Amino acid sequence: MITSIVMVSCDTARIPEVAETIADLSAVSEVYSTTGAVDLIAIVRVREFDEVAEAIAGKIAKVPGVQHTETHIAFRAYSRHDLEQAFAIGS
């Protein structure tokens, strides 16, 4: 599974609608509204690298109200929650 973190800047008057539209995309697992330099952060999870471009450039960037995206592809996940689940035998 390939995980991408997509920073989304959008028309601030349309943040809720943009977030809902992005969240409805099949490759998107989560969308967070945030403070700081970007308005939304979307987590994209796909099986193939070609799907990354389709999900982000082909879909997220074309959502009305999206002004700019910046994408970071995750190499490795370090999550206490994931590690606890992996070693919770019989729990």
Secondary structure by P-SEA (a helix, b strand, c coil): cbbbbbbbbcccccaaaaaaaaaacccccbbbbbcccccbbbbbbbccaaaaaaaccccccccccccbbbbbbbcccccaaaaaaaacccc
